[in-house]
Amino acid sequence: MKNKGKATSFDIAHYAGVSQSTVSRALRNSPLVNEETRQRVHDIANQLNYKVDKNASNLRTQQSSTLALLLFEDPTTDESQINPFFLSMLGSITRACAKEGYDLLVSFQSSSSDWRADYEDSHRADGIILLGYGDYLDYQSRLQQLLDQDTKFVCWGATVDNHPDLTVSCDNYGGGQLAAQHLYALNRTDCAFIGDASNHSPEFFSRYKGFKDQFDTYGVTLNDRKIANAISTEESGYHATNSLIANNISFDSLFAASDLIAIGAIRALLEAGISVPEDVHVVGFDDIPAASYVSPSLTTVQQNTTLAGQMLVCNLLSLIKGEAVESTLLPPSLVVRASSHTKR
């Protein structure tokens, strides 16, 4: 294989039999390109002595080779103000950035009212990753501002109106279905739901709708009196569950919209003398590290935070390069532990 002059990505595309955009993704080790194609592209690039001149590229485009990660400040039991679900995703995002030769600038969303001015316009970062959002109905205006400013950004979970390509999320509806299928198979159909089943929390609402619709297919109708509102904290789950118990509302299973809510719910149940899982089966959502260590250990719907972090970085870099990006919906899986497993 010979090439006159300095090799380009178009030369690699020619020899590899793929598009130039595929070459670009493969050289960034994007998970959107299969392993065989990535290896072929890398092999050809090595044979052609192809090198990416990042300094020259940055000078031409005024890019910083830095991405900004803005976290929503959640109420937590410690001083971090970071939802523990995002900690593993933060690690994945950091590794994905390092792999692409990018630095990561981490801050909280509340630190400013104009994120584009703070990061893109000042050339501190080439694009923004948003994790968490609080009340979604209040948050929509922030997303619309970014759209109006033509900001390069991607979100975890928060749907951007008319721009599904800007969102990476778990199939929350499908995750709710998994929880319902699990409890139905165990003949636990008198279910309570703890979380926000409204448009204020679209991810929680989708989990509830998947749960409810799946039970509908079994001919089981969930009782609206057995829904208690909660935000994603242990304390909120604890108080919401106590409110059901105080009102003498009985149930044989409980689906919590997040693991933090579920952990608080288990504490409330045990303090009330209600055994988990003998009296009540409990299922959470997220699979945070603590889910394995609470007693009883928590059955939960797992979100793939490793792939989520990779896709957030991959999609944002594609947007920065002006490449087309498709919406990314990641499949959930069910992890069965002691909170829904009665020994026989």
C-alpha positions in Angstrom: 0.0 0.0 0.0 1.6 3.2 -1.1 0.6 6.8 -0.8 2.3 9.9 -2.3 2.6 12.8 0.1 0.9 13.1 3.5 -1.9 10.6 4.0 -5.4 11.9 4.7 -8.5 10.4 6.2 -9.9 10.2 2.7 -7.0 7.9 1.7 -7.8 5.7 4.6 -11.5 5.6 3.6 -10.5 4.6 0.1 -8.4 1.7 1.2 -10.8 0.6 3.9 -13.9 0.8 1.7 -15.8 3.0 4.1 -16.9 6.6 4.3 -14.7 9.4 5.6 -17.0 9.9 8.5 -16.7 6.2 9.5 -12.9 6.7 9.4 -13.2 9.7 11.7 -15.4 7.7 14.2 -13.1 4.6 14.0 -10.0 6.6 14.7 -11.9 8.0 17.8 -12.7 4.4 18.8 -16.4 5.2 18.6 -18.7 2.4 19.8 -20.9 3.2 16.8 -18.3 1.5 14.6 -17.9 -2.3 15.0 -14.6 -3.7 16.2 -13.7 -5.3 12.9 -14.0 -2.0 11.0 -12.2 -0.1 13.7 -9.3 -2.5 13.6 -9.1 -2.3 9.8 -9.1 1.5 9.8 -6.4 1.6 12.5 -4.3 -0.9 10.6 -4.5 1.1 7.3 -3.8 4.3 9.2 -0.6 2.8 10.7 0.5 1.5 7.3 0.0 5.0 5.8 1.8 6.6 8.8 -1.3 8.7 9.3 -1.1 11.1 12.2 -3.8 13.5 13.5 -2.3 17.0 13.9 -4.4 18.1 16.9 -2.5 21.4 17.4 -3.1 22.5 13.8 -6.7 21.4 13.9 -7.3 23.4 17.1 -5.8 26.5 15.6 -7.9 26.3 12.5 -11.1 25.7 14.4 -10.4 27.6 17.7 -11.2 24.4 19.6 -10.0 23.8 23.1 -10.0 20.0 23.1 -12.0 20.2 26.3 -15.5 19.2 27.1 -17.6 20.7 29.9 -19.6 18.4 32.2 -22.3 20.2 34.1 -23.9 18.3 37.0 -27.3 19.2 38.6 -26.9 19.7 42.3 -29.0 17.1 44.0 -30.0 16.9 47.7 -27.7 14.2 49.2 -26.9 12.9 52.6 -23.3 14.1 52.3 -21.8 17.3 51.0 -21.2 16.2 47.5 -24.6 17.3 46.1 -24.0 14.6 43.4 -26.5 11.8 42.8 -24.5 8.6 43.3 -25.9 7.2 40.1 -23.9 9.8 38.2 -20.6 8.9 39.9 -20.0 5.8 37.8 -21.1 7.6 34.7 -18.6 10.4 35.5 -15.8 7.8 35.5 -16.9 6.5 32.1 -17.1 10.0 30.6 -13.7 10.9 32.0 -12.2 7.7 30.4 -13.9 8.3 27.1 -12.6 11.9 27.0 -9.1 10.8 27.7 -9.3 8.1 25.0 -10.2 10.8 22.5 -7.5 13.2 23.7 -9.9 15.6 25.4 -9.8 17.2 28.8 -12.9 17.3 31.0 -14.0 20.4 32.9 -16.5 19.5 35.6 -18.8 22.0 37.3 -22.4 22.4 38.6 -25.2 23.7 36.5 -26.3 26.3 39.0 -23.0 28.2 38.8 -24.2 30.3 35.8 -27.3 31.3 33.8 -25.6 31.3 30.4 -23.7 28.1 29.8 -22.8 28.9 26.2 -21.1 32.2 27.2 -19.2 30.4 30.0 -17.9 27.6 27.9 -18.2 27.7 24.1 -17.9 31.5 23.6 -15.0 31.8 26.0 -13.3 28.8 24.3 -13.1 27.0 27.6 -14.9 24.0 26.1 -16.0 22.9 22.7 -19.3 21.4 23.9 -21.4 20.6 27.0 -22.7 17.4 28.6 -25.6 17.8 31.0 -26.3 15.3 33.8 -29.5 15.8 35.9 -32.2 18.4 35.7 -34.5 18.6 38.7 -38.0 19.7 37.7 -38.1 19.1 34.0 -40.9 21.6 33.3 -38.7 24.3 34.8 -35.6 23.0 33.0 -37.0 23.1 29.5 -36.3 26.8 29.2 -32.6 26.2 29.8 -32.5 23.6 27.0 -34.4 26.0 24.7 -31.9 28.7 25.4 -29.0 26.4 24.4 -30.9 25.5 21.2 -31.5 29.2 20.4 -27.8 29.8 20.8 -26.8 26.9 18.6 -24.8 25.4 21.5 -23.2 22.0 21.1 -24.6 20.0 23.9 -26.0 16.6 24.8 -28.1 15.5 27.8 -28.5 12.4 29.8 -32.2 11.5 30.1 -33.7 14.9 29.6 -35.6 14.9 26.3 -34.9 18.0 24.1 -38.1 18.9 22.2 -37.8 18.0 18.5 -34.2 17.0 19.0 -34.0 13.4 20.2 -30.5 13.3 18.8 -29.3 15.5 21.7 -30.4 12.9 24.3 -28.8 9.7 25.5 -31.1 7.8 27.8 -32.1 4.4 29.1 -35.3 2.8 27.9 -37.1 3.8 31.0 -40.5 2.5 29.8 -38.9 -0.9 29.0 -37.3 -0.9 32.4 -40.7 -0.4 34.1 -41.9 -3.4 32.1 -39.1 -5.5 33.3 -39.9 -4.7 36.9 -43.6 -5.6 36.3 -42.7 -8.9 34.6 -40.5 -9.9 37.5 -43.1 -9.2 40.2 -45.9 -10.8 38.2 -43.9 -14.0 37.8 -43.6 -14.1 41.6 -47.4 -13.5 42.0 -46.8 -10.1 43.6 -49.5 -8.1 41.9 -50.7 -5.8 44.7 -48.2 -3.2 43.9 -47.2 0.3 45.2 -45.2 2.8 43.2 -42.9 5.4 44.9 -41.7 8.2 42.7 -43.1 11.2 40.6 -45.6 9.9 38.0 -45.9 13.2 36.2 -44.4 15.3 33.5 -42.3 17.1 36.1 -40.1 13.9 36.1 -40.3 12.3 32.6 -37.9 9.5 33.3 -39.7 8.5 36.5 -43.0 8.9 34.6 -41.9 6.6 31.8 -40.8 4.0 34.3 -44.2 4.1 35.9 -46.0 3.9 32.6 -44.1 0.9 31.5 -44.8 -0.8 34.9 -48.5 0.1 34.7 -49.0 -0.8 31.1 -47.3 -4.2 31.5 -49.6 -5.1 34.4 -52.5 -4.0 32.2 -51.6 -6.6 29.7 -51.9 -9.2 32.6 -55.4 -7.9 33.4 -54.1 -6.3 36.6 -55.0 -2.7 37.3 -52.8 -0.7 39.7 -54.5 1.2 42.5 -53.9 5.0 42.3 -54.1 5.1 46.1 -50.9 3.1 46.2 -48.8 5.8 44.4 -46.7 8.1 46.6 -44.8 11.0 45.3 -41.0 11.2 45.9 -37.9 12.7 44.6 -34.7 10.7 44.2 -33.4 10.6 47.7 -33.5 8.1 50.5 -35.3 10.4 52.8 -38.0 11.1 50.3 -38.5 7.4 49.7 -38.6 6.8 53.4 -41.3 9.5 54.1 -43.4 8.5 51.0 -43.5 4.9 52.2 -44.3 5.9 55.7 -47.2 7.9 54.4 -48.7 4.8 52.8 -48.2 2.8 56.0 -49.7 5.5 58.1 -52.8 5.5 56.0 -53.1 1.7 56.4 -52.5 1.1 52.7 -51.4 -2.5 52.2 -49.4 -3.9 49.3 -47.3 -7.0 48.7 -44.7 -5.4 46.4 -43.2 -2.0 45.8 -41.6 -0.5 42.7 -39.4 2.6 43.4 -38.5 5.0 40.6 -34.8 4.9 41.8 -32.6 2.9 44.0 -32.2 5.8 46.5 -36.0 5.9 46.9 -36.1 2.1 47.2 -33.4 2.1 50.0 -35.4 4.7 51.9 -38.6 2.6 51.4 -36.9 -0.6 52.7 -35.9 1.3 55.9 -39.5 2.5 56.4 -40.9 -1.0 55.9 -38.4 -2.6 58.3 -39.0 0.0 61.0 -42.8 -0.7 60.7 -42.2 -4.4 61.2 -42.9 -5.3 57.6 -40.4 -7.9 56.3 -38.6 -7.5 53.0 -39.0 -9.7 51.0 -41.3 -12.0 52.9 -44.1 -9.4 53.3 -43.2 -7.0 50.6 -41.0 -7.4 47.5 -39.0 -4.3 46.6 -37.6 -3.4 43.2 -35.5 -0.2 42.4 -34.1 1.4 39.3 -30.5 2.4 38.5 -28.2 -0.3 40.2 -26.1 2.2 42.1 -23.2 0.6 44.0 -25.1 0.8 47.3 -27.8 -1.5 45.9 -25.6 -4.5 46.4 -24.7 -3.7 50.0 -28.0 -2.7 51.6 -29.8 -5.3 53.6 -31.6 -7.0 52.0 -29.6 -6.4 48.8 -31.8 -4.6 46.3 -33.3 -6.1 43.1 -33.1 -3.3 40.5 -33.3 -2.3 36.9 -29.8 -1.7 35.8 -28.8 1.2 33.5 -25.5 0.8 31.6 -23.5 3.8 32.9 -20.3 2.7 31.1 -22.0 2.7 27.7 -24.0 5.8 28.6 -20.8 7.8 29.3 -19.1 6.6 26.1 -22.2 7.5 24.0 -22.5 11.0 25.5 -18.9 11.8 24.6 -19.2 10.1 21.2 -22.4 12.0 20.3 -21.1 15.3 21.5 -17.8 15.0 19.5 -19.9 14.1 16.4 -22.0 17.3 16.9 -18.8 19.4 17.3 -17.5 17.9 14.0 -20.8 18.7 12.3 -21.7 15.0 11.8 -25.2 13.6 12.0 -26.2 12.1 15.3 -29.0 9.7 15.9 -31.0 9.4 19.1 -29.5 6.9 21.6 -31.8 4.7 23.7 -29.9 2.1 25.8 -31.5 -1.1 26.8 -31.9 -1.8 30.6 -31.5 -5.2 32.3 -32.9 -6.6 35.5 -30.6 -7.6 38.4 -32.4 -9.9 40.9 -31.2 -9.7 44.5 -32.6 -10.6 47.9 -35.3 -7.8 48.2 -37.5 -9.8 45.8 -36.3 -13.3 46.3 -38.0 -15.4 49.1 -36.0 -18.4 50.1 -37.9 -21.7 49.9 
